[in-house]
């Protein structure tokens, strides 16, 4: 094949291998992110992030595979993205798990070589897809969400007043609260950080949005 600056202009075998794996990987990631994750959380910000990170990781690993970094490079990249934290907020455990999943799938699909058959590759992807589906739609039908608020009535945070605390929070937020946890207590300002846990299925979709409370990072 003709070359330009010692780089092949076209390698049809590698090109079609890239295209085939790209659309296969994209289909798997979109189904997981759009139809499993997004249907439960309605978080468009993470939907955007997961798809783009997956594509970037896939192309990076696939195009650099021939530089003989292979497994060491993949594990290093996997670890870097696996512990990623945005400067504005910490990623919750659920979102971090999905991030770990889409990166892992992208690395697997891009690094598979001649020693890995398409049957093995498809089985691996389908297995991950099926397990994620079962966990989201079958075994974990009720997704417990969390909100964080700064609560000013510190008298109610006592263990003996837990029922009164939940009742007061339900009246303020309009949420059917499943349980609460008490975080940092500031006796100088008479405030406490309270974590509210509730099931999405027990609340109207607009109730949590109408009442402005903090996210998982307490910001």
C-alpha positions in Angstrom: 0.0 0.0 0.0 1.2 3.6 -0.7 2.6 5.5 2.3 2.7 9.1 3.3 5.4 10.1 5.9 5.9 6.3 6.6 2.2 5.9 7.4 0.0 3.7 5.2 -2.7 5.6 3.4 -5.2 2.7 3.7 -5.2 -0.7 5.2 -8.6 -2.1 4.3 -8.4 -5.1 6.6 -7.6 -3.0 9.7 -10.1 -0.3 8.6 -13.1 -2.7 8.3 -12.0 -4.3 11.6 -12.2 -0.9 13.2 -15.6 0.0 11.7 -17.1 -3.4 12.7 -15.8 -3.2 16.3 -16.8 0.4 16.6 -20.5 -0.1 15.7 -20.6 -3.2 17.8 -19.2 -1.4 20.8 -21.3 1.6 20.3 -24.5 -0.5 20.1 -23.7 -2.2 23.4 -22.7 1.0 25.2 -25.8 3.0 24.0 -28.1 0.2 25.1 -26.6 0.1 28.6 -26.4 3.8 29.0 -29.6 4.9 27.3 -32.0 2.1 28.0 -30.7 0.8 31.4 -29.1 3.7 33.1 -31.0 6.7 31.7 -34.4 5.1 32.1 -33.8 4.8 35.8 -32.0 8.1 36.6 -32.9 10.6 33.8 -29.4 12.1 34.2 -28.6 13.6 30.8 -25.2 14.8 32.0 -23.9 11.3 32.7 -25.6 10.0 29.5 -23.4 12.5 27.5 -20.3 11.6 29.6 -20.5 7.9 29.3 -21.0 7.7 25.6 -18.1 10.1 24.8 -15.7 8.5 27.3 -16.5 5.1 25.9 -15.8 6.3 22.3 -12.6 8.1 23.2 -11.3 5.0 25.2 -12.2 2.7 22.3 -10.4 4.7 19.7 -7.4 5.3 21.9 -6.9 1.7 22.8 -7.7 0.4 19.3 -5.4 2.8 17.4 -2.5 2.4 19.9 -2.8 -1.4 20.2 -0.2 -1.9 17.5 2.4 0.0 19.5 2.9 -3.0 21.7 1.6 -1.4 24.9 -1.5 -3.6 24.8 -2.4 -5.0 28.3 -0.2 -2.7 30.3 -1.5 0.4 28.5 -5.1 -0.8 28.8 -4.8 -1.4 32.5 -3.2 1.9 33.1 -5.8 3.8 31.2 -8.5 1.7 32.9 -7.2 2.6 36.3 -6.9 6.3 35.5 -10.5 6.6 34.3 -11.7 4.2 36.9 -10.7 6.6 39.7 -11.7 9.8 37.8 -13.2 12.6 39.9 -14.7 15.8 38.5 -13.5 19.0 40.2 -17.0 20.2 40.6 -18.5 17.1 42.3 -17.6 13.5 43.3 -19.2 10.8 41.1 -21.7 8.8 43.1 -21.1 5.0 43.4 -23.9 4.1 41.0 -22.5 6.5 38.3 -19.0 5.4 39.0 -20.0 1.7 38.4 -21.5 2.6 35.0 -18.4 4.5 34.1 -16.3 1.5 35.1 -18.6 -0.7 33.0 -18.5 1.4 29.8 -14.7 1.8 30.0 -14.3 -1.9 30.5 -16.4 -2.8 27.6 -14.6 -0.4 25.3 -11.2 -1.7 26.3 -12.4 -5.3 25.8 -13.8 -4.6 22.3 -10.8 -2.6 21.2 -8.1 -4.9 22.5 -9.5 -8.2 21.3 -7.0 -9.7 18.8 -6.7 -12.8 16.6 -6.5 -15.0 19.7 -10.0 -14.0 20.7 -12.8 -15.2 18.4 -15.9 -13.1 17.6 -18.0 -15.7 19.5 -16.0 -15.1 22.7 -16.2 -11.3 22.2 -19.9 -11.4 21.6 -20.5 -13.7 24.6 -18.5 -11.4 26.9 -20.5 -8.3 25.8 -23.9 -10.1 26.0 -23.0 -11.5 29.4 -22.3 -8.0 30.7 -25.3 -6.6 29.1 -27.6 -9.4 30.4 -26.2 -9.1 34.0 -26.7 -5.3 34.0 -30.2 -5.7 32.7 -31.1 -8.3 35.3 -29.7 -6.1 38.1 -31.5 -3.0 36.9 -34.8 -4.3 35.7 -35.4 -7.6 37.6 -33.6 -7.9 40.9 -33.3 -4.2 41.7 -36.7 -2.9 40.6 -36.9 -0.3 43.3 -34.0 2.2 43.0 -33.2 4.0 46.2 -32.2 7.6 45.5 -30.5 10.0 47.9 -30.8 13.7 48.6 -28.7 15.8 51.0 -30.1 18.8 52.9 -28.8 21.2 55.5 -31.3 20.8 58.4 -31.7 23.6 60.9 -33.8 21.9 63.6 -31.0 20.0 65.5 -33.4 18.8 68.2 -35.0 16.4 65.8 -31.7 14.7 64.8 -31.7 12.7 68.1 -32.2 9.0 67.7 -35.4 9.2 69.9 -36.9 11.7 67.5 -36.2 9.8 64.3 -39.9 9.4 63.4 -40.6 13.1 64.0 -37.6 14.0 61.9 -38.8 11.8 58.9 -42.3 13.3 59.2 -41.0 16.9 59.2 -38.8 16.2 56.2 -41.6 14.5 54.3 -43.8 17.6 54.9 -41.0 19.9 53.6 -39.9 17.9 50.6 -43.1 16.1 49.5 -41.0 12.9 49.3 -42.0 9.5 50.8 -38.8 9.0 52.8 -37.6 5.4 53.4 -34.8 6.3 55.8 -32.5 9.1 56.9 -28.8 9.3 58.0 -27.3 12.1 60.0 -24.0 13.5 58.7 -21.9 16.4 59.9 -23.4 18.4 62.8 -22.6 22.1 63.3 -23.6 23.2 66.8 -22.3 26.7 66.2 -24.9 27.3 63.5 -27.4 24.7 64.9 -27.5 22.8 61.6 -26.9 19.3 60.5 -26.4 17.5 57.2 -29.1 15.0 56.7 -29.2 12.3 54.0 -32.6 11.4 52.7 -33.2 8.0 51.1 -36.3 7.4 49.1 -37.6 5.0 46.4 -38.2 6.6 43.0 -41.3 4.5 42.4 -42.9 5.8 45.6 -42.7 9.4 44.4 -44.1 11.4 41.6 -41.3 12.3 39.0 -41.7 16.1 39.6 -41.7 16.1 43.4 -37.9 15.8 43.7 -37.3 18.3 41.0 -39.7 20.9 42.4 -37.9 21.0 45.8 -34.3 22.2 45.4 -32.0 20.2 47.6 -28.4 19.3 47.4 -27.0 16.5 45.4 -24.9 13.5 46.7 -22.0 15.7 47.3 -23.9 18.0 49.6 -23.2 21.1 47.6 
